[in-house]
């Protein structure tokens, strides 16, 4: 996974908050995509 690489980059970045915000948004988008792809898993 690129998670570790991204976290290392964020640590070096002056805009750590922005980096974490983008990471959080990307994670939410991935969760939403999985939820849309697998409608049979919904309760």
Number of C-alpha atoms within 10 A of each C-alpha: 5 6 9 9 9 13 15 10 13 17 12 9 12 10 11 14 11 12 17 15 12 12 16 12 12 12 12 12 12 12 12 11 11 12 13 12 10 9 9 8 9 7 4
